[in-house]
C-alpha cells in the first residue's frame, strides 16, 4: 500500500501512517517473526522484542507501547520455558532456578495457567520474572518435582 500510495491517492496522514508501519515491520517485526520458531525461546525473544520497541519508542511512542502490550504474556511466569532455551546463558538459567526455588512447589494452591502482565523497566532480566505460577508450568512441562533444577546447566 505504501509503495503504491501515489496511484491510490492517499492523503498525507495515511501515507505517514503507512510509512511508520513499514518501518516498524522492517526494523523490528521481521526479525522477531523469523526468530519465533521455538516456544522455549519465546520469553528471551520477547524480552529482546521489548528492548527493540524501547528503542523504536523514541521514533513513535504510541505504536511501540500498543504493540508491546499484546506480547507480554510470555514474560509472565511462563519465563520458566527459558530454562530449555539455547539462547539463554547458563548464568541466567542459574538465576532463574534460584528465583524459582524461592517459591514452594505446591501447584494445588495455584490457579491453572492464569498469566499476568509484568511491569518492565530498562534493566529487567528473565530471572526477575519468575513467580509462584512458574512451579505449575514447570511441573506440567517437565513432570518432575524440581530435583533436576539442582543440576548445573552446563552438565
N, CA, C and O atoms as a GROMACS GRO file, in nm:
protein
  620
    1UNK      N    1   0.082  -0.118   0.000
    1UNK     CA    2   0.000   0.000   0.000
    1UNK      C    3   0.087   0.125   0.000
    1UNK      O    4   0.058   0.223  -0.069
    2UNK      N    5   0.194   0.120   0.080
    2UNK     CA    6   0.282   0.237   0.085
    2UNK      C    7   0.353   0.256  -0.048
    2UNK      O    8   0.368   0.369  -0.095
    3UNK      N    9   0.397   0.145  -0.110
    3UNK     CA   10   0.469   0.154  -0.237
    3UNK      C   11   0.383   0.214  -0.348
    3UNK      O   12   0.435   0.279  -0.438
    4UNK      N   13   0.252   0.193  -0.341
    4UNK     CA   14   0.162   0.241  -0.445
    4UNK      C   15   0.078   0.361  -0.399
    4UNK      O   16  -0.030   0.384  -0.453
    5UNK      N   17   0.126   0.436  -0.301
    5UNK     CA   18   0.044   0.543  -0.244
    5UNK      C   19   0.009   0.653  -0.345
    5UNK      O   20  -0.095   0.717  -0.332
    6UNK      N   21   0.094   0.674  -0.445
    6UNK     CA   22   0.062   0.778  -0.545
    6UNK      C   23  -0.052   0.734  -0.637
    6UNK      O   24  -0.136   0.815  -0.676
    7UNK      N   25  -0.054   0.605  -0.671
    7UNK     CA   26  -0.162   0.554  -0.755
    7UNK      C   27  -0.294   0.545  -0.678
    7UNK      O   28  -0.401   0.560  -0.736
    8UNK      N   29  -0.285   0.519  -0.549
    8UNK     CA   30  -0.406   0.502  -0.468
    8UNK      C   31  -0.459   0.634  -0.412
    8UNK      O   32  -0.566   0.637  -0.352
    9UNK      N   33  -0.387   0.739  -0.432
    9UNK     CA   34  -0.426   0.874  -0.393
    9UNK      C   35  -0.465   0.883  -0.244
    9UNK      O   36  -0.579   0.914  -0.210
   10UNK      N   37  -0.367   0.855  -0.159
   10UNK     CA   38  -0.387   0.868  -0.015
   10UNK      C   39  -0.353   1.009   0.031
   10UNK      O   40  -0.273   1.078  -0.032
   11UNK      N   41  -0.415   1.052   0.140
   11UNK     CA   42  -0.378   1.181   0.197
   11UNK      C   43  -0.246   1.165   0.273
   11UNK      O   44  -0.202   1.054   0.300
   12UNK      N   45  -0.185   1.277   0.308
   12UNK     CA   46  -0.053   1.274   0.374
   12UNK      C   47  -0.054   1.199   0.507
   12UNK      O   48   0.043   1.132   0.540
   13UNK      N   49  -0.162   1.211   0.583
   13UNK     CA   50  -0.171   1.140   0.711
   13UNK      C   51  -0.166   0.990   0.693
   13UNK      O   52  -0.096   0.920   0.766
   14UNK      N   53  -0.240   0.940   0.597
   14UNK     CA   54  -0.242   0.796   0.571
   14UNK      C   55  -0.106   0.748   0.519
   14UNK      O   56  -0.059   0.641   0.556
   15UNK      N   57  -0.044   0.828   0.433
   15UNK     CA   58   0.089   0.793   0.380
   15UNK      C   59   0.190   0.786   0.495
   15UNK      O   60   0.272   0.694   0.499
   16UNK      N   61   0.184   0.881   0.588
   16UNK     CA   62   0.275   0.880   0.702
   16UNK      C   63   0.252   0.758   0.790
   16UNK      O   64   0.348   0.695   0.836
   17UNK      N   65   0.126   0.722   0.814
   17UNK     CA   66   0.095   0.603   0.893
   17UNK      C   67   0.146   0.476   0.825
   17UNK      O   68   0.202   0.389   0.891
   18UNK      N   69   0.128   0.466   0.695
   18UNK     CA   70   0.179   0.350   0.620
   18UNK      C   71   0.331   0.344   0.627
   18UNK      O   72   0.388   0.236   0.640
   19UNK      N   73   0.396   0.458   0.618
   19UNK     CA   74   0.541   0.464   0.629
   19UNK      C   75   0.587   0.414   0.766
   19UNK      O   76   0.684   0.339   0.774
   20UNK      N   77   0.518   0.453   0.872
   20UNK     CA   78   0.554   0.409   1.007
   20UNK      C   79   0.534   0.258   1.023
   20UNK      O   80   0.615   0.192   1.087
   21UNK      N   81   0.428   0.205   0.965
   21UNK     CA   82   0.404   0.060   0.972
   21UNK      C   83   0.515  -0.014   0.898
   21UNK      O   84   0.564  -0.116   0.947
   22UNK      N   85   0.553   0.036   0.782
   22UNK     CA   86   0.662  -0.027   0.706
   22UNK      C   87   0.792  -0.026   0.785
   22UNK      O   88   0.864  -0.126   0.789
   23UNK      N   89   0.823   0.086   0.848
   23UNK     CA   90   0.945   0.095   0.930
   23UNK      C   91   0.941  -0.004   1.046
   23UNK      O   92   1.038  -0.077   1.069
   24UNK      N   93   0.830  -0.008   1.117
   24UNK     CA   94   0.817  -0.099   1.230
   24UNK      C   95   0.833  -0.244   1.185
   24UNK      O   96   0.903  -0.322   1.249
   25UNK      N   97   0.769  -0.278   1.075
   25UNK     CA   98   0.780  -0.415   1.023
   25UNK      C   99   0.922  -0.448   0.981
   25UNK      O  100   0.975  -0.554   1.017
   26UNK      N  101   0.985  -0.358   0.906
   26UNK     CA  102   1.121  -0.384   0.856
   26UNK      C  103   1.225  -0.386   0.967
   26UNK      O  104   1.313  -0.472   0.969
   27UNK      N  105   1.216  -0.292   1.058
   27UNK     CA  106   1.319  -0.278   1.161
   27UNK      C  107   1.304  -0.375   1.277
   27UNK      O  108   1.403  -0.414   1.339
   28UNK      N  109   1.180  -0.415   1.308
   28UNK     CA  110   1.158  -0.494   1.429
   28UNK      C  111   1.087  -0.626   1.403
   28UNK      O  112   1.140  -0.732   1.434
   29UNK      N  113   0.968  -0.620   1.346
   29UNK     CA  114   0.884  -0.740   1.339
   29UNK      C  115   0.943  -0.854   1.258
   29UNK      O  116   0.930  -0.969   1.297
   30UNK      N  117   1.006  -0.825   1.146
   30UNK     CA  118   1.059  -0.933   1.062
   30UNK      C  119   1.158  -1.016   1.141
   30UNK      O  120   1.152  -1.139   1.138
   31UNK      N  121   1.249  -0.952   1.211
   31UNK     CA  122   1.348  -1.024   1.291
   31UNK      C  123   1.279  -1.106   1.402
   31UNK      O  124   1.315  -1.221   1.426
   32UNK      N  125   1.182  -1.046   1.468
   32UNK     CA  126   1.110  -1.116   1.575
   32UNK      C  127   1.035  -1.237   1.519
   32UNK      O  128   1.042  -1.345   1.577
   33UNK      N  129   0.964  -1.220   1.408
   33UNK     CA  130   0.888  -1.330   1.349
   33UNK      C  131   0.981  -1.444   1.305
   33UNK      O  132   0.949  -1.561   1.325
   34UNK      N  133   1.094  -1.410   1.246
   34UNK     CA  134   1.186  -1.513   1.200
   34UNK      C  135   1.251  -1.589   1.315
   34UNK      O  136   1.295  -1.703   1.298
   35UNK      N  137   1.255  -1.528   1.432
   35UNK     CA  138   1.315  -1.594   1.549
   35UNK      C  139   1.212  -1.659   1.640
   35UNK      O  140   1.247  -1.702   1.750
   36UNK      N  141   1.087  -1.666   1.599
   36UNK     CA  142   0.979  -1.716   1.685
   36UNK      C  143   0.944  -1.861   1.654
   36UNK      O  144   0.826  -1.897   1.651
   37UNK      N  145   1.042  -1.944   1.630
   37UNK     CA  146   1.016  -2.081   1.590
   37UNK      C  147   1.001  -2.178   1.707
   37UNK      O  148   0.934  -2.280   1.693
   38UNK      N  149   1.062  -2.148   1.819
   38UNK     CA  150   1.059  -2.239   1.933
   38UNK      C  151   0.994  -2.171   2.053
   38UNK      O  152   1.030  -2.059   2.089
   39UNK      N  153   0.900  -2.240   2.115
   39UNK     CA  154   0.831  -2.182   2.230
   39UNK      C  155   0.924  -2.163   2.349
   39UNK      O  156   0.901  -2.075   2.432
   40UNK      N  157   1.031  -2.244   2.360
   40UNK     CA  158   1.123  -2.228   2.472
   40UNK      C  159   1.203  -2.098   2.461
   40UNK      O  160   1.256  -2.048   2.560
   41UNK      N  161   1.211  -2.043   2.339
   41UNK     CA  162   1.281  -1.917   2.318
   41UNK      C  163   1.189  -1.796   2.330
   41UNK      O  164   1.236  -1.682   2.327
   42UNK      N  165   1.059  -1.819   2.345
   42UNK     CA  166   0.963  -1.709   2.346
   42UNK      C  167   0.994  -1.604   2.453
   42UNK      O  168   0.992  -1.485   2.422
   43UNK      N  169   1.022  -1.642   2.578
   43UNK     CA  170   1.049  -1.537   2.678
   43UNK      C  171   1.171  -1.452   2.645
   43UNK      O  172   1.165  -1.330   2.656
   44UNK      N  173   1.280  -1.514   2.604
   44UNK     CA  174   1.400  -1.436   2.573
   44UNK      C  175   1.379  -1.354   2.446
   44UNK      O  176   1.427  -1.241   2.438
   45UNK      N  177   1.307  -1.409   2.348
   45UNK     CA  178   1.277  -1.332   2.226
   45UNK      C  179   1.189  -1.212   2.258
   45UNK      O  180   1.210  -1.104   2.205
   46UNK      N  181   1.091  -1.232   2.345
   46UNK     CA  182   1.001  -1.122   2.379
   46UNK      C  183   1.072  -1.014   2.461
   46UNK      O  184   1.040  -0.896   2.450
   47UNK      N  185   1.168  -1.055   2.543
   47UNK     CA  186   1.245  -0.956   2.617
   47UNK      C  187   1.330  -0.873   2.520
   47UNK      O  188   1.344  -0.752   2.537
   48UNK      N  189   1.388  -0.940   2.418
   48UNK     CA  190   1.462  -0.865   2.315
   48UNK      C  191   1.367  -0.777   2.235
   48UNK      O  192   1.402  -0.664   2.199
   49UNK      N  193   1.247  -0.828   2.206
   49UNK     CA  194   1.145  -0.752   2.135
   49UNK      C  195   1.112  -0.624   2.213
   49UNK      O  196   1.100  -0.516   2.155
   50UNK      N  197   1.100  -0.639   2.345
   50UNK     CA  198   1.072  -0.524   2.430
   50UNK      C  199   1.185  -0.422   2.420
   50UNK      O  200   1.161  -0.302   2.415
   51UNK      N  201   1.310  -0.471   2.418
   51UNK     CA  202   1.424  -0.380   2.407
   51UNK      C  203   1.423  -0.307   2.272
   51UNK      O  204   1.451  -0.187   2.265
   52UNK      N  205   1.390  -0.380   2.164
   52UNK     CA  206   1.381  -0.316   2.031
   52UNK      C  207   1.272  -0.209   2.031
   52UNK      O  208   1.291  -0.099   1.980
   53UNK      N  209   1.156  -0.243   2.089
   53UNK     CA  210   1.046  -0.147   2.092
   53UNK      C  211   1.079  -0.025   2.177
   53UNK      O  212   1.034   0.086   2.149
   54UNK      N  213   1.158  -0.047   2.282
   54UNK     CA  214   1.204   0.068   2.362
   54UNK      C  215   1.286   0.164   2.278
   54UNK      O  216   1.274   0.286   2.291
   55UNK      N  217   1.370   0.108   2.191
   55UNK     CA  218   1.449   0.194   2.102
   55UNK      C  219   1.358   0.262   2.001
   55UNK      O  220   1.375   0.380   1.971
   56UNK      N  221   1.260   0.189   1.949
   56UNK     CA  222   1.168   0.243   1.849
   56UNK      C  223   1.074   0.346   1.911
   56UNK      O  224   1.022   0.434   1.841
   57UNK      N  225   1.052   0.335   2.040
   57UNK     CA  226   0.962   0.426   2.111
   57UNK      C  227   1.005   0.573   2.094
   57UNK      O  228   0.922   0.663   2.095
   58UNK      N  229   1.134   0.594   2.079
   58UNK     CA  230   1.183   0.730   2.058
   58UNK      C  231   1.131   0.787   1.926
   58UNK      O  232   1.112   0.908   1.912
   59UNK      N  233   1.106   0.698   1.830
   59UNK     CA  234   1.057   0.740   1.699
   59UNK      C  235   0.904   0.751   1.697
   59UNK      O  236   0.849   0.848   1.645
   60UNK      N  237   0.837   0.652   1.755
   60UNK     CA  238   0.690   0.650   1.753
   60UNK      C  239   0.639   0.584   1.881
   60UNK      O  240   0.613   0.464   1.882
   61UNK      N  241   0.623   0.661   1.991
   61UNK     CA  242   0.589   0.603   2.121
   61UNK      C  243   0.455   0.530   2.126
   61UNK      O  244   0.446   0.426   2.191
   62UNK      N  245   0.354   0.581   2.061
   62UNK     CA  246   0.222   0.519   2.070
   62UNK      C  247   0.220   0.380   2.008
   62UNK      O  248   0.166   0.287   2.067
   63UNK      N  249   0.279   0.366   1.892
   63UNK     CA  250   0.280   0.236   1.823
   63UNK      C  251   0.360   0.135   1.903
   63UNK      O  252   0.317   0.021   1.919
   64UNK      N  253   0.477   0.175   1.952
   64UNK     CA  254   0.563   0.083   2.026
   64UNK      C  255   0.493   0.029   2.150
   64UNK      O  256   0.494  -0.092   2.173
   65UNK      N  257   0.433   0.115   2.230
   65UNK     CA  258   0.368   0.071   2.354
   65UNK      C  259   0.245  -0.014   2.327
   65UNK      O  260   0.223  -0.113   2.397
   66UNK      N  261   0.166   0.022   2.229
   66UNK     CA  262   0.047  -0.056   2.195
   66UNK      C  263   0.086  -0.194   2.146
   66UNK      O  264   0.025  -0.294   2.185
   67UNK      N  265   0.188  -0.201   2.062
   67UNK     CA  266   0.234  -0.328   2.008
   67UNK      C  267   0.285  -0.418   2.120
   67UNK      O  268   0.252  -0.537   2.124
   68UNK      N  269   0.362  -0.363   2.208
   68UNK     CA  270   0.417  -0.441   2.318
   68UNK      C  271   0.309  -0.496   2.410
   68UNK      O  272   0.322  -0.607   2.460
   69UNK      N  273   0.205  -0.421   2.432
   69UNK     CA  274   0.101  -0.463   2.527
   69UNK      C  275   0.035  -0.594   2.486
   69UNK      O  276  -0.024  -0.661   2.571
   70UNK      N  277   0.044  -0.632   2.360
   70UNK     CA  278  -0.016  -0.757   2.314
   70UNK      C  279   0.079  -0.876   2.327
   70UNK      O  280   0.040  -0.989   2.300
   71UNK      N  281   0.202  -0.852   2.369
   71UNK     CA  282   0.302  -0.958   2.370
   71UNK      C  283   0.364  -0.983   2.507
   71UNK      O  284   0.471  -1.044   2.516
   72UNK      N  285   0.301  -0.938   2.612
   72UNK     CA  286   0.362  -0.950   2.744
   72UNK      C  287   0.338  -1.084   2.813
   72UNK      O  288   0.411  -1.115   2.908
   73UNK      N  289   0.242  -1.162   2.772
   73UNK     CA  290   0.209  -1.280   2.850
   73UNK      C  291   0.324  -1.379   2.856
   73UNK      O  292   0.335  -1.452   2.954
   74UNK      N  293   0.409  -1.385   2.755
   74UNK     CA  294   0.525  -1.475   2.761
   74UNK      C  295   0.623  -1.433   2.869
   74UNK      O  296   0.700  -1.515   2.918
   75UNK      N  297   0.621  -1.307   2.905
   75UNK     CA  298   0.715  -1.259   3.004
   75UNK      C  299   0.663  -1.271   3.147
   75UNK      O  300   0.727  -1.225   3.241
   76UNK      N  301   0.549  -1.333   3.162
   76UNK     CA  302   0.498  -1.360   3.297
   76UNK      C  303   0.571  -1.484   3.349
   76UNK      O  304   0.684  -1.512   3.307
   77UNK      N  305   0.509  -1.555   3.437
   77UNK     CA  306   0.578  -1.668   3.498
   77UNK      C  307   0.608  -1.783   3.403
   77UNK      O  308   0.675  -1.879   3.442
   78UNK      N  309   0.562  -1.776   3.278
   78UNK     CA  310   0.597  -1.876   3.177
   78UNK      C  311   0.743  -1.862   3.135
   78UNK      O  312   0.790  -1.935   3.048
   79UNK      N  313   0.812  -1.768   3.196
   79UNK     CA  314   0.954  -1.749   3.170
   79UNK      C  315   1.033  -1.877   3.201
   79UNK      O  316   1.148  -1.891   3.159
   80UNK      N  317   0.973  -1.967   3.274
   80UNK     CA  318   1.037  -2.094   3.308
   80UNK      C  319   1.078  -2.172   3.183
   80UNK      O  320   1.172  -2.251   3.188
   81UNK      N  321   1.010  -2.149   3.072
   81UNK     CA  322   1.047  -2.214   2.946
   81UNK      C  323   1.189  -2.178   2.904
   81UNK      O  324   1.253  -2.252   2.829
   82UNK      N  325   1.238  -2.067   2.952
   82UNK     CA  326   1.373  -2.022   2.916
   82UNK      C  327   1.481  -2.118   2.964
   82UNK      O  328   1.592  -2.116   2.912
   83UNK      N  329   1.449  -2.200   3.062
   83UNK     CA  330   1.547  -2.299   3.108
   83UNK      C  331   1.586  -2.396   2.997
   83UNK      O  332   1.693  -2.456   3.002
   84UNK      N  333   1.502  -2.410   2.897
   84UNK     CA  334   1.526  -2.505   2.789
   84UNK      C  335   1.574  -2.436   2.661
   84UNK      O  336   1.586  -2.501   2.557
   85UNK      N  337   1.600  -2.308   2.668
   85UNK     CA  338   1.642  -2.230   2.551
   85UNK      C  339   1.793  -2.226   2.541
   85UNK      O  340   1.863  -2.205   2.640
   86UNK      N  341   1.843  -2.244   2.420
   86UNK     CA  342   1.987  -2.231   2.396
   86UNK      C  343   2.030  -2.085   2.386
   86UNK      O  344   2.149  -2.055   2.388
   87UNK      N  345   1.934  -1.995   2.378
   87UNK     CA  346   1.964  -1.852   2.368
   87UNK      C  347   1.992  -1.788   2.504
   87UNK      O  348   2.042  -1.676   2.512
   88UNK      N  349   1.959  -1.860   2.610
   88UNK     CA  350   1.975  -1.807   2.746
   88UNK      C  351   2.106  -1.861   2.804
   88UNK      O  352   2.132  -1.981   2.799
   89UNK      N  353   2.185  -1.772   2.859
   89UNK     CA  354   2.314  -1.812   2.916
   89UNK      C  355   2.295  -1.902   3.037
   89UNK      O  356   2.190  -1.900   3.102
   90UNK      N  357   2.397  -1.982   3.066
   90UNK     CA  358   2.392  -2.069   3.183
   90UNK      C  359   2.379  -1.988   3.312
   90UNK      O  360   2.310  -2.030   3.405
   91UNK      N  361   2.445  -1.874   3.317
   91UNK     CA  362   2.436  -1.793   3.439
   91UNK      C  363   2.294  -1.740   3.459
   91UNK      O  364   2.246  -1.733   3.573
   92UNK      N  365   2.225  -1.702   3.351
   92UNK     CA  366   2.086  -1.656   3.363
   92UNK      C  367   1.995  -1.773   3.400
   92UNK      O  368   1.900  -1.756   3.476
   93UNK      N  369   2.022  -1.893   3.346
   93UNK     CA  370   1.942  -2.011   3.382
   93UNK      C  371   1.957  -2.040   3.531
   93UNK      O  372   1.860  -2.074   3.598
   94UNK      N  373   2.078  -2.026   3.581
   94UNK     CA  374   2.102  -2.048   3.725
   94UNK      C  375   2.023  -1.948   3.808
   94UNK      O  376   1.966  -1.983   3.911
   95UNK      N  377   2.018  -1.823   3.763
   95UNK     CA  378   1.941  -1.721   3.834
   95UNK      C  379   1.791  -1.749   3.827
   95UNK      O  380   1.718  -1.722   3.922
   96UNK      N  381   1.745  -1.804   3.714
   96UNK     CA  382   1.604  -1.842   3.702
   96UNK      C  383   1.572  -1.952   3.802
   96UNK      O  384   1.469  -1.945   3.871
   97UNK      N  385   1.659  -2.052   3.812
   97UNK     CA  386   1.639  -2.160   3.908
   97UNK      C  387   1.641  -2.106   4.050
   97UNK      O  388   1.556  -2.142   4.132
   98UNK      N  389   1.737  -2.020   4.081
   98UNK     CA  390   1.744  -1.960   4.215
   98UNK      C  391   1.616  -1.884   4.248
   98UNK      O  392   1.565  -1.892   4.360
   99UNK      N  393   1.564  -1.811   4.152
   99UNK     CA  394   1.439  -1.737   4.173
   99UNK      C  395   1.323  -1.833   4.194
   99UNK      O  396   1.236  -1.809   4.278
  100UNK      N  397   1.320  -1.941   4.117
  100UNK     CA  398   1.213  -2.039   4.129
  100UNK      C  399   1.216  -2.107   4.265
  100UNK      O  400   1.111  -2.136   4.322
  101UNK      N  401   1.335  -2.132   4.318
  101UNK     CA  402   1.348  -2.200   4.446
  101UNK      C  403   1.296  -2.117   4.563
  101UNK      O  404   1.277  -2.170   4.673
  102UNK      N  405   1.271  -1.990   4.541
  102UNK     CA  406   1.215  -1.904   4.647
  102UNK      C  407   1.068  -1.934   4.672
  102UNK      O  408   1.012  -1.895   4.774
  103UNK      N  409   1.005  -2.004   4.578
  103UNK     CA  410   0.862  -2.036   4.589
  103UNK      C  411   0.845  -2.184   4.620
  103UNK      O  412   0.931  -2.265   4.586
  104UNK      N  413   0.736  -2.218   4.683
  104UNK     CA  414   0.707  -2.358   4.713
  104UNK      C  415   0.648  -2.426   4.591
  104UNK      O  416   0.574  -2.365   4.514
  105UNK      N  417   0.683  -2.551   4.574
  105UNK     CA  418   0.632  -2.628   4.460
  105UNK      C  419   0.497  -2.688   4.494
  105UNK      O  420   0.479  -2.810   4.488
  106UNK      N  421   0.401  -2.604   4.529
  106UNK     CA  422   0.268  -2.650   4.567
  106UNK      C  423   0.169  -2.606   4.461
  106UNK      O  424   0.108  -2.499   4.472
  107UNK      N  425   0.154  -2.687   4.358
  107UNK     CA  426   0.070  -2.647   4.246
  107UNK      C  427  -0.079  -2.648   4.277
  107UNK      O  428  -0.157  -2.588   4.204
  108UNK      N  429  -0.121  -2.716   4.385
  108UNK     CA  430  -0.264  -2.723   4.416
  108UNK      C  431  -0.321  -2.588   4.457
  108UNK      O  432  -0.440  -2.563   4.439
  109UNK      N  433  -0.238  -2.502   4.511
  109UNK     CA  434  -0.288  -2.372   4.556
  109UNK      C  435  -0.278  -2.265   4.448
  109UNK      O  436  -0.311  -2.149   4.471
  110UNK      N  437  -0.232  -2.305   4.330
  110UNK     CA  438  -0.210  -2.209   4.223
  110UNK      C  439  -0.320  -2.223   4.118
  110UNK      O  440  -0.344  -2.334   4.070
  111UNK      N  441  -0.386  -2.114   4.080
  111UNK     CA  442  -0.488  -2.123   3.976
  111UNK      C  443  -0.426  -2.168   3.844
  111UNK      O  444  -0.313  -2.131   3.814
  112UNK      N  445  -0.497  -2.246   3.764
  112UNK     CA  446  -0.440  -2.301   3.642
  112UNK      C  447  -0.412  -2.195   3.535
  112UNK      O  448  -0.503  -2.125   3.490
  113UNK      N  449  -0.288  -2.185   3.496
  113UNK     CA  450  -0.241  -2.106   3.383
  113UNK      C  451  -0.308  -1.971   3.362
  113UNK      O  452  -0.359  -1.942   3.254
  114UNK      N  453  -0.306  -1.891   3.464
  114UNK     CA  454  -0.354  -1.753   3.450
  114UNK      C  455  -0.230  -1.664   3.446
  114UNK      O  456  -0.162  -1.647   3.547
  115UNK      N  457  -0.202  -1.608   3.331
  115UNK     CA  458  -0.083  -1.526   3.315
  115UNK      C  459  -0.114  -1.382   3.350
  115UNK      O  460  -0.220  -1.330   3.318
  116UNK      N  461  -0.019  -1.318   3.416
  116UNK     CA  462  -0.030  -1.176   3.442
  116UNK      C  463   0.069  -1.103   3.353
  116UNK      O  464   0.157  -1.165   3.294
  117UNK      N  465   0.055  -0.975   3.344
  117UNK     CA  466   0.147  -0.897   3.264
  117UNK      C  467   0.248  -0.831   3.356
  117UNK      O  468   0.210  -0.761   3.449
  118UNK      N  469   0.376  -0.853   3.332
  118UNK     CA  470   0.479  -0.798   3.419
  118UNK      C  471   0.498  -0.648   3.398
  118UNK      O  472   0.463  -0.592   3.294
  119UNK      N  473   0.554  -0.586   3.499
  119UNK     CA  474   0.594  -0.446   3.488
  119UNK      C  475   0.739  -0.448   3.443
  119UNK      O  476   0.825  -0.505   3.510
  120UNK      N  477   0.766  -0.385   3.330
  120UNK     CA  478   0.901  -0.389   3.273
  120UNK      C  479   0.972  -0.257   3.295
  120UNK      O  480   0.910  -0.151   3.304
  121UNK      N  481   1.105  -0.266   3.304
  121UNK     CA  482   1.188  -0.147   3.308
  121UNK      C  483   1.312  -0.173   3.223
  121UNK      O  484   1.325  -0.280   3.164
  122UNK      N  485   1.401  -0.078   3.216
  122UNK     CA  486   1.517  -0.087   3.127
  122UNK      C  487   1.615  -0.197   3.164
  122UNK      O  488   1.693  -0.240   3.080
  123UNK      N  489   1.614  -0.243   3.289
  123UNK     CA  490   1.715  -0.339   3.333
  123UNK      C  491   1.659  -0.477   3.366
  123UNK      O  492   1.730  -0.559   3.424
  124UNK      N  493   1.535  -0.505   3.331
  124UNK     CA  494   1.471  -0.631   3.368
  124UNK      C  495   1.544  -0.750   3.305
  124UNK      O  496   1.586  -0.743   3.189
  125UNK      N  497   1.558  -0.857   3.380
  125UNK     CA  498   1.620  -0.981   3.333
  125UNK      C  499   1.518  -1.093   3.348
  125UNK      O  500   1.422  -1.082   3.424
  126UNK      N  501   1.539  -1.202   3.275
  126UNK     CA  502   1.443  -1.312   3.276
  126UNK      C  503   1.417  -1.366   3.416
  126UNK      O  504   1.302  -1.392   3.452
  127UNK      N  505   1.522  -1.384   3.496
  127UNK     CA  506   1.505  -1.444   3.629
  127UNK      C  507   1.416  -1.359   3.720
  127UNK      O  508   1.360  -1.410   3.816
  128UNK      N  509   1.404  -1.230   3.691
  128UNK     CA  510   1.321  -1.143   3.773
  128UNK      C  511   1.172  -1.161   3.743
  128UNK      O  512   1.087  -1.106   3.813
  129UNK      N  513   1.140  -1.236   3.640
  129UNK     CA  514   1.001  -1.257   3.601
  129UNK      C  515   0.944  -1.388   3.655
  129UNK      O  516   0.825  -1.416   3.638
  130UNK      N  517   1.027  -1.467   3.721
  130UNK     CA  518   0.981  -1.594   3.780
  130UNK      C  519   0.887  -1.563   3.895
  130UNK      O  520   0.911  -1.471   3.974
  131UNK      N  521   0.779  -1.640   3.905
  131UNK     CA  522   0.683  -1.620   4.013
  131UNK      C  523   0.625  -1.753   4.059
  131UNK      O  524   0.667  -1.857   4.010
  132UNK      N  525   0.530  -1.752   4.150
  132UNK     CA  526   0.474  -1.875   4.206
  132UNK      C  527   0.410  -1.966   4.101
  132UNK      O  528   0.414  -2.088   4.116
  133UNK      N  529   0.352  -1.909   3.998
  133UNK     CA  530   0.290  -1.993   3.895
  133UNK      C  531   0.393  -2.065   3.809
  133UNK      O  532   0.358  -2.157   3.735
  134UNK      N  533   0.518  -2.024   3.818
  134UNK     CA  534   0.623  -2.090   3.741
  134UNK      C  535   0.637  -2.236   3.780
  134UNK      O  536   0.669  -2.320   3.696
  135UNK      N  537   0.612  -2.267   3.909
  135UNK     CA  538   0.617  -2.408   3.952
  135UNK      C  539   0.512  -2.491   3.880
  135UNK      O  540   0.540  -2.602   3.837
  136UNK      N  541   0.393  -2.440   3.869
  136UNK     CA  542   0.287  -2.512   3.799
  136UNK      C  543   0.327  -2.539   3.655
  136UNK      O  544   0.314  -2.651   3.606
  137UNK      N  545   0.376  -2.439   3.589
  137UNK     CA  546   0.417  -2.454   3.449
  137UNK      C  547   0.532  -2.554   3.440
  137UNK      O  548   0.532  -2.640   3.352
  138UNK      N  549   0.629  -2.543   3.530
  138UNK     CA  550   0.742  -2.635   3.530
  138UNK      C  551   0.695  -2.779   3.548
  138UNK      O  552   0.738  -2.868   3.475
  139UNK      N  553   0.607  -2.802   3.645
  139UNK     CA  554   0.561  -2.939   3.671
  139UNK      C  555   0.480  -2.995   3.555
  139UNK      O  556   0.485  -3.115   3.528
  140UNK      N  557   0.405  -2.910   3.485
  140UNK     CA  558   0.328  -2.956   3.370
  140UNK      C  559   0.418  -2.990   3.252
  140UNK      O  560   0.393  -3.086   3.179
  141UNK      N  561   0.522  -2.912   3.234
  141UNK     CA  562   0.612  -2.932   3.119
  141UNK      C  563   0.710  -3.045   3.144
  141UNK      O  564   0.729  -3.131   3.058
  142UNK      N  565   0.771  -3.048   3.261
  142UNK     CA  566   0.878  -3.143   3.289
  142UNK      C  567   0.827  -3.266   3.363
  142UNK      O  568   0.890  -3.372   3.358
  143UNK      N  569   0.714  -3.253   3.432
  143UNK     CA  570   0.655  -3.362   3.509
  143UNK      C  571   0.753  -3.416   3.613
  143UNK      O  572   0.769  -3.537   3.628
  144UNK      N  573   0.819  -3.325   3.684
  144UNK     CA  574   0.911  -3.361   3.790
  144UNK      C  575   0.890  -3.269   3.909
  144UNK      O  576   0.820  -3.168   3.899
  145UNK      N  577   0.953  -3.304   4.020
  145UNK     CA  578   0.936  -3.226   4.142
  145UNK      C  579   1.037  -3.113   4.156
  145UNK      O  580   1.031  -3.036   4.252
  146UNK      N  581   1.129  -3.100   4.063
  146UNK     CA  582   1.227  -2.992   4.069
  146UNK      C  583   1.366  -3.038   4.105
  146UNK      O  584   1.458  -2.956   4.111
  147UNK      N  585   1.386  -3.168   4.130
  147UNK     CA  586   1.518  -3.218   4.166
  147UNK      C  587   1.619  -3.191   4.054
  147UNK      O  588   1.736  -3.165   4.081
  148UNK      N  589   1.574  -3.197   3.931
  148UNK     CA  590   1.665  -3.174   3.818
  148UNK      C  591   1.714  -3.030   3.812
  148UNK      O  592   1.812  -3.001   3.743
  149UNK      N  593   1.650  -2.939   3.883
  149UNK     CA  594   1.692  -2.799   3.882
  149UNK      C  595   1.822  -2.777   3.958
  149UNK      O  596   1.887  -2.674   3.942
  150UNK      N  597   1.859  -2.874   4.041
  150UNK     CA  598   1.981  -2.860   4.119
  150UNK      C  599   2.105  -2.898   4.038
  150UNK      O  600   2.218  -2.883   4.085
  151UNK      N  601   2.083  -2.947   3.916
  151UNK     CA  602   2.193  -2.987   3.828
  151UNK      C  603   2.249  -2.862   3.759
  151UNK      O  604   2.173  -2.773   3.720
  152UNK      N  605   2.380  -2.857   3.744
  152UNK     CA  606   2.446  -2.746   3.675
  152UNK      C  607   2.395  -2.739   3.531
  152UNK      O  608   2.393  -2.842   3.464
  153UNK      N  609   2.355  -2.622   3.480
  153UNK     CA  610   2.303  -2.611   3.344
  153UNK      C  611   2.404  -2.652   3.237
  153UNK      O  612   2.365  -2.688   3.126
  154UNK      N  613   2.534  -2.646   3.269
  154UNK     CA  614   2.637  -2.684   3.172
  154UNK      C  615   2.650  -2.834   3.160
  154UNK      O  616   2.707  -2.884   3.063
  155UNK      N  617   2.598  -2.908   3.258
  155UNK     CA  618   2.615  -3.054   3.258
  155UNK      C  619   2.530  -3.120   3.152
  155UNK      O  620   2.532  -3.243   3.139
   0.00000   0.00000   0.00000
